[in-house]
Amino acid sequence: MQTEMDEQVKFVTVRFRVYFPIFVAFAGNGKSVYDAWRTPSMWNEIPAFYPHIGRRFHLRSRFIDNWAKVKLVKLELFKSNKRVMWMTFNGKNTNNMNWFGKNNLVDSSFNDLAPCSTFNFFSIAGVADKSRIDRRFHINRSYNGCGQDYGWFVITDTVKCCSWEKKGLSPVFIYTNNFSSRNYNHDSVTAETMVISVLMDI
């Protein structure tokens, strides 16, 4: 005979939403951020104490290659362990290369960045000619010669063309200040670490 307790028993599927880092890149270590992000064989699992480990190579989780369950993506820059810039993106119906685009932008620390802003580049691939230019994770407004380059964020990965890119050993993480013209020559600063995290169902 089925008891009242038995009748109340139900099976419930529980999903946990977890936000965790899948990529940590370090400025100045001479390693390509772009290559590390897109190359599965370059994975180096991310320990919980990653802010305190050596910076000789970038850290890449294998979750990057299993993108289907990603809901949100967060990109953050840090300097002296303090967050100095951030952006969030919708990760639904994207892959590990096209989530970083204007149509997926949800929010950011930039006071004038929106999907309707004017861009000539907004992509992970950015613009590259390995002999003279290598700009990745690039959010740019316009080019008109090095002195008139305007944008929000760029990683100068392996090659530096303009003087505003020559702010240390490669790679260099460059972003422009709020309440400025967004000119890389006058308004940009650098960060030490980039962390990309995802929110996903597991």
PAZAPA-4460 file (N, C-alpha, C; in steps of 0.05 Angstrom, whole numbers, plus 32768, in hexadecimal, padded with zeros to 4 digits):
% residues 202
    n_x    n_y    n_z   ca_x   ca_y   ca_z    c_x    c_y    c_z   seq   type   mol
   8011   7FE8   8000   8000   8000   8000   8012   8019   8000     1      M     A
   800C   802B   7FEF   801C   8043   7FEC   8015   8056   8003     2      Q     A
   8029   805F   8011   8024   8071   8028   8021   808E   801E     3      T     A
   8017   809F   8030   8015   80BC   802A   8031   80C7   8024     4      E     A
   8045   80BE   8033   8060   80C8   802F   806A   80C1   8012     5      M     A
   8064   80A8   800A   806C   80A0   7FEF   805F   80B1   7FD9     6      D     A
   8046   80B8   7FDE   8037   80C8   7FCA   8043   80E4   7FC7     7      E     A
   8051   80EE   7FDC   805C   8109   7FDC   8078   810A   7FD0     8      Q     A
   8083   80F2   7FCB   809F   80F2   7FC1   809E   80F9   7FA3     9      V     A
   80AF   810C   7F9B   80B1   8113   7F7F   80CF   8116   7F78    10      K     A
   80D5   810F   7F60   80F0   8112   7F56   80F3   812D   7F49    11      F     A
   8107   813C   7F52   810C   8157   7F49   8128   8159   7F3D    12      V     A
   8129   8164   7F25   8143   8169   7F19   814D   8185   7F21    13      T     A
   8164   8186   7F2D   8170   819F   7F37   8187   81A7   7F25    14      V     A
   8187   81C0   7F1B   819D   81CB   7F0C   81AB   81E0   7F1C    15      R     A
   81C5   81DF   7F1C   81D4   81F4   7F2A   81E1   8206   7F15    16      F     A
   81DF   8220   7F19   81EC   8233   7F07   8205   823D   7F14    17      R     A
   821B   8238   7F07   8236   823D   7F12   8245   8250   7F01    18      V     A
   8251   8264   7F0D   8260   8279   7EFF   827D   8274   7F06    19      Y     A
   828E   826C   7EF2   82AA   8265   7EF9   82BD   826D   7EE2    20      F     A
   82D6   8271   7EE9   82EA   8279   7ED4   82F1   8262   7EC2    21      P     A
   82F3   8268   7EA8   82FC   8254   7E95   8315   825D   7E86    22      I     A
   831E   8275   7E8A   8336   827F   7E7C   8342   8296   7E8D    23      F     A
   835C   8294   7E91   836B   82A9   7EA0   8384   82AF   7E8F    24      V     A
   8387   82C8   7E87   839E   82D0   7E76   83AE   82E5   7E85    25      A     A
   83C8   82E4   7E82   83DA   82F5   7E90   83EA   8307   7E7C    26      F     A
   83EA   8321   7E82   83F9   8333   7E71   8417   832E   7E73    27      A     A
   8425   8333   7E5D   8442   8334   7E5E   8451   831A   7E5E    28      G     A
   8443   8303   7E5B   8452   82EA   7E5D   845B   82DF   7E41    29      N     A
   8456   82EE   7E2C   845F   82E7   7E11   844F   82D1   7E04    30      G     A
   8439   82C8   7E10   8428   82B3   7E04   840F   82C0   7DF8    31      K     A
   8407   82B6   7DE0   83F0   82C0   7DD2   83D6   82B9   7DE1    32      S     A
   83C7   82CD   7DE8   83AC   82C9   7DF4   8399   82BC   7DE0    33      V     A
   839A   82C6   7DC8   8388   82BC   7DB3   838C   829E   7DAE    34      Y     A
   83A5   8296   7DAC   83AB   827A   7DA7   83A3   8269   7DBE    35      D     A
   83A8   8272   7DD7   83A1   8263   7DEE   8383   825F   7DF0    36      A     A
   8373   8274   7DEA   8356   8273   7DEC   834B   825E   7DD8    37      W     A
   8355   825E   7DBF   8348   824E   7DAA   8354   8233   7DA5    38      R     A
   8368   822B   7DB4   8377   8212   7DAF   8372   81FE   7DC6    39      T     A
   8362   81E9   7DC1   835C   81D6   7DD7   8374   81C9   7DE3    40      P     A
   8389   81C5   7DD3   83A0   81B7   7DDE   83B0   81C8   7DF2    41      S     A
   83AA   81E2   7DF3   83B9   81F4   7E05   83AC   81F7   7E20    42      M     A
   839A   81E4   7E28   838C   81E7   7E41   839F   81E3   7E59    43      W     A
   839B   81F3   7E6D   83A8   81F1   7E87   8393   81F6   7E9C    44      N     A
   838A   81E2   7EAA   8373   81E5   7EBC   8378   81FB   7ED0    45      E     A
   8363   8208   7ED8   8364   8220   7EE9   8360   8219   7F06    46      I     A
   8376   821B   7F16   8373   8215   7F33   8364   822B   7F42    47      P     A
   8359   8224   7F59   834A   8238   7F69   835C   824F   7F72    48      A     A
   8376   824A   7F74   8388   825F   7F7D   8396   826D   7F66    49      F     A
   838A   826E   7F4E   8398   8279   7F37   83A2   8295   7F3A    50      Y     A
   8396   82A7   7F4A   83A1   82C2   7F4C   83BE   82C2   7F57    51      P     A
   83C6   82AC   7F64   83DF   82AC   7F71   83F4   8299   7F65    52      H     A
   83ED   828E   7F4E   8401   827C   7F40   8412   828D   7F2D    53      I     A
   8425   827F   7F21   8437   828D   7F0E   8427   8296   7EF6    54      G     A
   8433   82A9   7EE7   8425   82B5   7ED0   8432   82AD   7EB6    55      R     A
   8441   8297   7EB5   8451   8290   7E9E   8440   8287   7E86    56      R     A
   8428   827D   7E8B   8417   8274   7E76   83FA   827A   7E7D    57      F     A
   83E8   827B   7E69   83CC   8280   7E6E   83BE   8266   7E77    58      H     A
   83A8   8269   7E85   8399   8252   7E8F   8380   824E   7E7F    59      L     A
   837B   8236   7E76   8365   8231   7E64   8356   8218   7E6C    60      R     A
   833C   821A   7E73   832C   8204   7E7A   8321   81F6   7E61    61      S     A
   831D   81DC   7E63   8311   81CD   7E4D   82F3   81D3   7E4A    62      R     A
   82E7   81E2   7E5D   82CB   81EA   7E59   82C8   81FD   7E41    63      F     A
   82DE   820A   7E39   82DC   821B   7E21   82D3   820C   7E09    64      I     A
   82DA   81F2   7E08   82D3   81E2   7DF1   82B9   81D3   7DF4    65      D     A
   82AA   81D9   7E0A   8290   81CD   7E0F   827D   81E3   7E15    66      N     A
   8277   81F3   7E01   826A   820D   7E05   824B   820C   7E06    67      W     A
   823F   81F6   7E00   8222   81F5   7DFB   8211   81FF   7E13    68      A     A
   821B   81FB   7E2B   820B   8202   7E43   8210   821D   7E4E    69      K     A
   8220   822D   7E40   8227   8248   7E4A   8210   825B   7E48    70      V     A
   820A   8269   7E5E   81F4   827C   7E5F   81FF   8299   7E5D    71      K     A
   8212   829F   7E6E   821E   82BA   7E6E   823D   82B7   7E6F    72      L     A
   824A   82CB   7E63   8267   82CC   7E64   8270   82E7   7E70    73      V     A
   8284   82E6   7E81   828E   82FE   7E8E   82AC   8301   7E88    74      K     A
   82B4   8318   7E7E   82D0   831E   7E79   82D8   8334   7E8C    75      L     A
   82ED   8330   7E9B   82F7   8343   7EAF   8315   8348   7EAC    76      E     A
   831D   8361   7EB1   8339   8368   7EB3   8340   836F   7ECF    77      L     A
   8358   8368   7ED8   8361   836D   7EF3   837D   837A   7EF2    78      F     A
   8381   838B   7F06   839C   8397   7F0A   83A0   8399   7F28    79      K     A
   83B7   838E   7F31   83BD   838C   7F4E   83A6   837F   7F5D    80      S     A
   839A   836A   7F50   8384   835A   7F5B   836A   836A   7F5F    81      N     A
   8369   8381   7F52   8350   8391   7F53   8343   8391   7F37    82      K     A
   8329   838C   7F36   831C   838C   7F1D   831A   83A9   7F12    83      R     A
   8323   83AC   7EF9   8323   83C7   7EED   8311   83CA   7ED5    84      V     A
   8307   83B4   7ECA   82F5   83B4   7EB3   82E6   839A   7EB2    85      M     A
   82CD   839B   7EA9   82BE   8382   7EA6   82A9   8385   7E90    86      W     A
   82A1   836F   7E84   828C   836D   7E70   827D   8353   7E74    87      M     A
   8263   8352   7E6F   8254   8339   7E6F   8246   8336   7E54    88      T     A
   8244   831D   7E4B   8239   8316   7E31   8225   82FF   7E34    89      F     A
   8211   8300   7E24   81FE   82E9   7E21   820D   82D2   7E13    90      N     A
   820D   82BB   7E1F   821B   82A4   7E13   8209   8291   7E05    91      G     A
   81EE   8295   7E07   81DC   8282   7DFB   81DD   8284   7DDD    92      K     A
   81DC   826C   7DD0   81DD   826A   7DB3   81F7   8276   7DA7    93      N     A
   820D   8274   7DB6   8227   827E   7DAC   823A   8266   7DAD    94      T     A
   8252   826B   7DA2   8268   8258   7DA6   827F   8266   7DB3    95      N     A
   8295   8258   7DB6   82AB   8263   7DC6   82BB   8279   7DB7    96      N     A
   82B3   827F   7D9E   82C0   8294   7D8F   82AE   82AC   7D8A    97      M     A
   8294   82A8   7D88   8283   82BF   7D80   8273   82CB   7D97    98      N     A
   8275   82C2   7DAF   8267   82CE   7DC6   8270   82EB   7DCA    99      W     A
   8289   82F1   7DC4   8295   830B   7DC8   828E   831D   7DB0   100      F     A
   8276   8328   7DB1   826C   8338   7D9A   8257   834C   7DA4   101      G     A
   8252   8361   7D95   8241   8377   7D9E   8225   836D   7DA4   102      K     A
   821A   835B   7D94   81FF   8352   7D98   81FB   8342   7DB1   103      N     A
   8210   8337   7DBD   820E   8327   7DD5   8215   8337   7DEE   104      N     A
   821D   8351   7DEB   8225   8361   7E02   820D   8366   7E14   105      L     A
   820F   8360   7E2E   81FA   8364   7E41   81FF   837D   7E52   106      V     A
   8218   8380   7E5C   821E   8396   7E6D   823D   8399   7E6F   107      D     A
   8247   83AF   7E78   8263   83B3   7E7B   8269   83CA   7E8E   108      S     A
   8283   83CD   7E95   828B   83E3   7EA6   8290   83FC   7E95   109      S     A
   828F   83FA   7E7B   8292   8411   7E69   8278   8421   7E69   110      F     A
   827A   843C   7E6C   8262   844C   7E6E   8256   8453   7E52   111      N     A
   8263   844B   7E3D   8258   8452   7E22   825A   843B   7E0E   112      D     A
   825A   8423   7E19   825C   840B   7E07   8241   83FE   7E06   113      L     A
   8236   83FA   7DEE   821C   83EE   7DEB   821B   83E0   7DCF   114      A     A
   8209   83CD   7DCB   8208   83C0   7DB1   8204   83D4   7D9A   115      P     A
   81F8   83EB   7D9F   81F3   83FF   7D8A   820A   8412   7D86   116      C     A
   8220   840F   7D95   8237   8420   7D91   8244   841B   7D76   117      S     A
   8255   842D   7D6D   8262   842A   7D53   827C   841A   7D57   118      T     A
   827F   8404   7D47   8297   83F3   7D48   82A2   83EE   7D2C   119      F     A
   82BC   83EB   7D2B   82C7   83DE   7D13   82D2   83C2   7D1A   120      N     A
   82D5   83BC   7D34   82DC   83A1   7D3D   82CF   839C   7D58   121      F     A
   82C3   8385   7D5A   82B9   837B   7D74   82BA   835D   7D72   122      F     A
   82D1   8351   7D77   82D3   8334   7D75   82EC   832A   7D83   123      S     A
   82ED   8310   7D87   8305   8303   7D93   831B   8304   7D7F   124      I     A
   8315   82FE   7D65   832A   82FE   7D51   8336   8319   7D4C   125      A     A
   8326   832E   7D4F   8330   8349   7D4C   833B   834E   7D30   126      G     A
   8353   835A   7D30   8361   835F   7D17   837E   8357   7D1A   127      V     A
   8388   8348   7D06   83A3   833D   7D09   83B0   833A   7CEE   128      A     A
   83C9   8342   7CED   83DC   833C   7CD8   83F6   8338   7CE8   129      D     A
   83FD   831F   7CEC   8412   8318   7D00   842C   8327   7CFB   130      K     A
   8430   8331   7CE3   8449   8340   7CDD   8449   835C   7CE9   131      S     A
   8431   8367   7CEF   8431   8383   7CF9   841B   838A   7D0D   132      R     A
   8406   8379   7D0E   83F0   8380   7D20   83E3   8366   7D2B   133      I     A
   83DB   8366   7D44   83CF   834E   7D50   83BD   8357   7D68   134      D     A
   83A5   835F   7D61   8392   836A   7D76   837B   8357   7D79   135      R     A
   8378   834C   7D91   8364   8337   7D96   8351   8341   7DAC   136      R     A
   833A   8333   7DAF   8325   833B   7DC1   8321   8359   7DBF   137      F     A
   831C   8361   7DA6   831E   837D   7D9F   8303   838B   7D9D   138      H     A
   82FF   83A0   7DAC   82E7   83B1   7DAA   82F0   83CC   7DA2   139      I     A
   82ED   83D3   7D89   82F8   83EB   7D7E   82E3   83FC   7D6F   140      N     A
   82E7   8416   7D71   82D4   8428   7D63   82DE   8430   7D48   141      R     A
   82F7   8439   7D46   8301   8442   7D2B   831F   8444   7D2B   142      S     A
   832A   8441   7D13   8347   8445   7D0E   834A   845D   7CFA   143      Y     A
   835E   846D   7D00   8366   8482   7CED   8383   8489   7CF1   144      N     A
   8394   8474   7CF1   83B0   8479   7CF8   83B3   8475   7D16   145      G     A
   83CB   846E   7D1F   83D0   8467   7D3B   83C7   847D   7D4E   146      C     A
   83CA   8496   7D46   83C3   84AC   7D58   83A5   84B0   7D5B   147      G     A
   8396   84A4   7D49   8379   84A8   7D49   836A   848D   7D4A   148      Q     A
   8374   847B   7D5C   8367   8461   7D60   8355   8463   7D79   149      D     A
   833C   845C   7D75   8328   845E   7D8B   831B   8444   7D90   150      Y     A
   8318   843D   7DAA   830A   8425   7DB1   8308   8421   7DCF   151      G     A
   8300   8409   7DD6   82FB   8403   7DF3   830F   83EE   7DFE   152      W     A
   8315   83D9   7DEF   8325   83C3   7DFB   8333   83B4   7DE4   153      F     A
   834B   83AC   7DEB   835B   839C   7DD8   8371   838D   7DE6   154      V     A
   8377   8375   7DDC   838F   8368   7DE5   83A3   8369   7DCE   155      I     A
   83B9   8376   7DD2   83CF   8375   7DBD   83DE   835C   7DC3   156      T     A
   83DA   8348   7DB2   83E1   832D   7DB9   83FF   8326   7DB6   157      D     A
   8409   8329   7D9D   8425   8321   7D99   8435   8337   7D8B   158      T     A
   8428   8348   7D7B   8436   835D   7D6C   842A   8378   7D72   159      V     A
   843B   838C   7D75   8432   83A7   7D7B   8439   83BA   7D65   160      K     A
   8424   83C8   7D5B   8428   83DA   7D44   842A   83F7   7D4D   161      C     A
   8418   8401   7D5D   8416   841D   7D65   8423   8421   7D81   162      C     A
   842A   843A   7D86   8437   8440   7DA0   8425   843A   7DB7   163      S     A
   840B   843D   7DB4   83F8   8439   7DCA   83F7   841B   7DD2   164      W     A
   8400   840A   7DC0   8400   83ED   7DC6   841A   83E5   7DD6   165      E     A
   842E   83F6   7DD6   8448   83EF   7DE1   844A   83F7   7DFE   166      K     A
   843A   83E9   7E0E   8438   83EF   7E2B   8441   83D7   7E3C   167      K     A
   8455   83C9   7E32   845F   83B2   7E40   8462   839A   7E2E   168      G     A
   846B   8384   7E39   846F   836C   7E2A   8454   8360   7E22   169      L     A
   8454   8352   7E0B   843B   8346   7E02   8434   832D   7E13   170      S     A
   841A   8328   7E15   8403   8338   7E0B   83FE   8350   7E1E   171      P     A
   83F1   8364   7E12   83EA   837C   7E22   83CC   837F   7E22   172      V     A
   83C0   8383   7E39   83A3   8386   7E3C   839D   83A4   7E3F   173      F     A
   8390   83AF   7E2B   838C   83CC   7E2A   836F   83D3   7E2A   174      I     A
   8367   83E6   7E3B   834B   83EF   7E3B   834C   840D   7E3F   175      Y     A
   8337   841B   7E37   8336   8438   7E39   8324   8440   7E51   176      T     A
   832B   8457   7E5C   831D   8461   7E73   8301   846C   7E6D   177      N     A
   82EF   846B   7E80   82D5   8477   7E7D   82D7   8495   7E7C   178      N     A
   82C3   84A2   7E71   82C2   84C0   7E6F   82DA   84CB   7E61   179      F     A
   82E1   84BD   7E4B   82F8   84C6   7E3B   82F0   84C3   7E1D   180      S     A
   8302   84CC   7E0C   82FC   84CA   7DEF   82FF   84AE   7DE4   181      S     A
   830A   849C   7DF3   8310   8480   7DEB   8327   847E   7DD8   182      R     A
   8338   8493   7DD7   8350   8492   7DC7   8365   8482   7DD5   183      N     A
   836F   846D   7DC8   8383   845B   7DD5   839C   8469   7DDE   184      Y     A
   83A3   847F   7DD0   83BC   848D   7DD6   83BA   849D   7DF0   185      N     A
   83A3   84A8   7DF5   83A0   84BA   7E0C   8390   84AE   7E23   186      H     A
   837F   849B   7E1D   836B   8492   7E31   836E   8476   7E3A   187      D     A
   8382   8468   7E32   8384   844B   7E38   8397   8444   7E4F   188      S     A
   8390   842F   7E5C   83A1   8424   7E72   83A2   8406   7E6E   189      V     A
   83B3   83F8   7E7E   83B7   83DC   7E7A   83AF   83CC   7E94   190      T     A
   83AA   83B3   7E8F   83A4   83A1   7EA5   83B8   838A   7EA6   191      A     A
   83B7   837B   7EBB   83CB   8365   7EBF   83BF   8349   7EB8   192      E     A
   83A5   8346   7EBD   8399   832C   7EBB   837D   832E   7EAE   193      T     A
   8377   831B   7E9D   835C   8319   7E92   8350   82FE   7E9A   194      M     A
   8337   82FF   7EA5   8329   82E7   7EAD   830F   82E6   7E9E   195      V     A
   830A   82CF   7E91   82F0   82CA   7E84   82E2   82B4   7E93   196      I     A
   82CA   82BA   7E9C   82BA   82A6   7EAB   829F   82A2   7E9D   197      S     A
   8293   828B   7EA3   8279   8285   7E97   8265   827D   7EAC   198      V     A
   824C   8283   7EA7   8236   8279   7EB7   8229   8263   7EA6   199      L     A
   8227   824B   7EB1   821B   8235   7EA1   820B   8222   7EB3   200      M     A
   81FA   8213   7EA7   81EB   81FE   7EB5   81FC   81E5   7EB5   201      D     A
   81FE   81D9   7ECD   820D   81C0   7ECF   81FC   81AC   7EDF   202      I     A
***
